[in-house]
Amino acid sequence: MEYFKTCEGIPVYVSDTKKGDKTVVLLHGYLETNEVWADFKELLKPCFRVVAIDLPGNGLSGTNADENSMEFIADVVAGVLNHSKISKATVVGHSMGGYAALAFAEKYGETTEKLCLFHSTPNPDTEEKKHNRDREIALIKEDKLDLILKINIANMFADENLKRMEEAIAMISENATISEPEGIIACLRGMKNRKDMNPFLSGFDKPLLFIFGKKDKYIAETVAAGLIEKFPHAESLLLENSGHAGFLEEPEICSQKLIEFIK
């Protein structure tokens, strides 16, 4: 079932399977929409109620005018769950969605049953990354989003997976053009200004799962290994043949691990 719900003053596009004793909330990454989860949802649907959202500034959802902070996105997600009368959920965040999932877990701990960071980290942006965000904002203002899509979306995947992921790359690229430029810019500012969540995660006492790809071009394997070592209470899955989109590159392995984690 798909519907719109007004949360925090903006329209939010929601996909909700409605059925299942336990609920999984899927939060997509930068330049994505909830459609990126379409095939992965089918693997989870027999076990859980699955809710996926076009995050503020993306797809068919509205946006803040200036910045979609991770805390604002968390408030929007909370509004959707409250509307749907969901009191407990496992929150799964891919990349930018992981940053929002962390903000949600910090602000709405009573609703967060478990947390999965899917190719995402609690680390803040480095100065280099902040500079890159500013550069992307400038390109979007110059109406050059197509350049960002061409580079960033292909880089989500391991090189050896690019050929078989052509359809997925085309889908993500096409859906990204639905988003309003000001919404994408607001998300870039939200990511750039997000805080360091390592202190929060160190004290996080709910079940935690990291999923990383060995061939991720955005999160180095050494960074992934460092986080796995730093948070020994967390479960982890290090995918052998994935880049930054394991739920598309190795969906069966990812879904099996996630189902086991939630159950």
C-alpha positions in Angstrom: 0.0 0.0 0.0 1.3 3.5 -0.9 0.0 6.7 0.6 1.0 10.2 1.6 1.1 11.5 5.2 1.8 15.0 6.3 4.6 15.0 8.9 6.5 17.9 10.3 4.7 20.2 7.8 5.7 18.3 4.6 4.0 15.6 2.5 5.7 12.2 3.0 5.4 9.3 0.5 5.1 6.0 2.3 5.1 2.3 1.1 3.7 -0.1 3.8 3.0 -3.8 3.4 0.7 -3.5 6.5 1.1 -7.2 7.5 3.5 -8.8 10.0 4.0 -9.1 13.8 7.4 -7.3 13.6 8.1 -4.1 11.6 11.1 -3.2 9.6 11.6 0.4 8.5 13.8 0.9 5.5 15.5 4.3 5.1 17.2 4.9 1.7 20.4 6.7 0.9 21.5 9.8 -0.9 20.1 10.2 -4.4 17.7 7.3 -3.8 14.0 6.9 -3.2 12.1 4.1 -1.4 11.9 2.4 -4.8 15.5 1.3 -4.4 14.2 -1.3 -1.8 11.6 -2.8 -4.1 13.2 -6.2 -4.7 14.7 -6.4 -1.2 11.3 -5.7 0.4 9.9 -8.8 -1.4 12.6 -10.9 0.5 11.5 -9.4 3.8 7.8 -9.3 3.3 7.0 -13.0 4.2 8.5 -12.4 7.6 7.8 -8.8 8.6 5.7 -5.7 8.0 7.9 -3.5 5.8 7.7 0.3 5.8 9.8 2.3 3.3 9.7 6.1 3.0 10.8 8.7 0.5 12.9 10.7 2.9 12.5 14.5 3.0 13.9 16.1 -0.1 13.7 12.8 -2.1 11.3 11.3 -4.5 7.7 12.4 -3.9 8.2 13.7 -0.4 8.5 17.4 0.5 11.5 19.1 1.9 12.7 21.7 4.3 13.7 24.9 2.4 17.3 25.1 3.6 18.4 21.9 5.4 17.1 18.4 6.0 19.0 17.6 9.2 19.2 14.0 10.3 17.1 15.0 13.4 14.4 16.5 11.2 14.3 13.3 9.1 14.1 11.3 12.3 11.1 13.4 13.3 9.4 12.7 10.0 10.0 8.9 10.3 8.6 9.1 13.9 5.5 10.8 12.5 5.0 8.1 9.9 5.3 5.4 12.5 3.0 7.2 14.9 0.4 7.6 12.2 0.7 3.9 11.4 0.4 3.0 15.1 3.8 1.3 15.1 5.3 1.4 18.6 8.4 -0.8 17.9 10.5 -1.3 14.8 13.8 -2.4 13.5 15.3 0.6 11.7 17.5 -0.1 8.7 19.4 2.8 7.1 21.4 2.7 3.9 24.2 5.3 3.7 22.5 8.6 4.4 19.5 6.6 5.7 21.9 5.2 8.3 22.7 8.7 9.5 19.0 9.3 9.9 18.5 5.9 11.6 21.1 6.9 14.2 19.4 10.2 14.8 16.1 8.3 15.1 17.6 5.7 17.6 19.0 8.6 19.7 15.8 10.6 19.7 13.2 7.8 19.7 14.9 5.0 21.7 11.6 3.7 23.0 10.5 3.0 19.4 13.8 1.6 18.2 13.8 -2.2 18.8 16.9 -2.9 16.8 19.2 -0.9 14.5 21.0 -1.9 11.2 23.6 0.4 9.6 23.7 -0.7 5.9 26.9 0.7 4.3 26.8 3.5 6.8 28.8 4.7 9.8 28.5 6.9 12.9 31.4 9.0 11.7 30.9 12.7 10.9 32.0 14.2 7.6 35.7 14.8 7.2 36.7 18.3 6.0 37.4 16.8 2.5 33.9 15.3 2.4 32.4 18.6 3.5 34.2 20.3 0.7 32.8 17.7 -1.8 29.3 18.3 -0.5 29.7 22.0 -1.2 31.0 21.2 -4.6 27.9 19.0 -5.3 25.6 21.8 -4.1 27.3 24.2 -6.5 26.9 21.8 -9.4 23.2 21.3 -8.6 22.7 25.0 -8.5 24.3 25.1 -12.0 21.7 22.5 -13.2 24.4 19.8 -13.5 22.8 17.1 -11.4 23.3 14.7 -14.3 27.1 14.9 -13.7 26.6 13.9 -10.1 24.3 11.0 -11.0 26.7 9.7 -13.6 29.6 9.4 -11.2 28.0 8.7 -7.8 25.5 6.1 -8.7 27.9 3.9 -10.7 30.3 4.2 -7.8 27.8 2.5 -5.5 28.6 -0.8 -7.1 31.7 -3.0 -7.2 33.4 -2.8 -10.6 32.7 -6.4 -11.4 29.0 -5.9 -10.7 28.5 -2.9 -13.0 27.4 -4.9 -16.0 24.7 -6.9 -14.2 23.6 -3.8 -12.2 22.9 -1.7 -15.3 19.2 -1.9 -14.8 19.5 -0.9 -11.1 21.8 2.0 -12.0 19.2 3.2 -14.6 16.4 2.9 -12.1 18.2 4.8 -9.3 19.3 7.5 -11.8 15.8 8.0 -13.2 14.2 8.1 -9.8 16.8 10.6 -8.6 15.5 13.1 -11.2 12.1 13.1 -9.5 13.6 14.8 -6.5 13.5 18.6 -6.5 17.0 20.2 -6.7 16.4 22.1 -3.5 15.5 18.9 -1.7 18.8 17.2 -2.7 20.7 20.3 -1.6 18.9 20.3 1.7 20.0 16.7 2.2 23.6 17.5 1.3 23.6 20.2 4.0 22.0 17.8 6.5 24.8 15.2 5.9 27.5 17.9 5.9 26.4 19.3 9.3 25.5 16.0 11.1 27.2 15.3 14.4 29.6 12.5 15.4 27.4 9.6 16.5 30.2 7.4 17.9 29.6 8.5 21.5 25.9 7.7 21.2 26.6 4.3 19.6 29.1 3.4 22.3 26.3 3.6 24.8 23.6 2.1 22.6 22.2 -1.0 24.4 19.9 -2.4 21.7 20.8 -5.0 19.1 23.0 -3.5 16.4 24.0 -4.9 13.0 26.7 -3.5 10.6 26.6 -4.6 7.0 29.6 -3.5 4.9 31.0 -4.4 1.5 34.6 -5.2 0.9 34.6 -3.4 -2.4 32.8 -0.2 -1.2 34.2 2.9 -2.8 32.7 5.2 -0.2 33.6 3.2 3.0 37.1 1.7 3.0 37.4 -1.8 4.2 39.8 -0.5 6.9 37.1 1.9 8.2 34.6 -0.9 8.2 37.0 -3.2 10.1 37.8 -0.4 12.6 34.1 0.0 13.4 33.5 -3.7 13.8 36.4 -3.8 16.2 35.3 -0.6 18.0 31.8 -1.9 18.7 32.3 -5.5 19.7 28.7 -5.8 20.9 27.4 -5.4 17.3 26.8 -8.2 14.9 28.4 -7.7 11.5 28.3 -8.9 7.9 31.2 -8.1 5.6 30.1 -8.9 2.0 32.8 -10.4 -0.2 31.3 -9.2 -3.5 29.6 -5.9 -2.9 30.4 -2.3 -3.1 28.0 0.3 -1.4 24.7 -1.5 -2.2 24.8 -5.0 -0.9 21.0 -5.2 -0.8 21.2 -5.0 -4.6 24.5 -6.8 -5.2 24.1 -9.7 -2.8 20.4 -9.5 -1.7 19.9 -13.1 -0.6 22.9 -13.0 1.8 21.8 -9.6 3.2 18.2 -10.5 3.6 19.0 -13.8 5.3 21.3 -12.1 7.8 18.8 -9.3 8.5 16.0 -11.8 9.0 18.1 -13.8 11.4 19.1 -10.6 13.2 15.5 -9.4 13.7 14.1 -12.8 14.6 
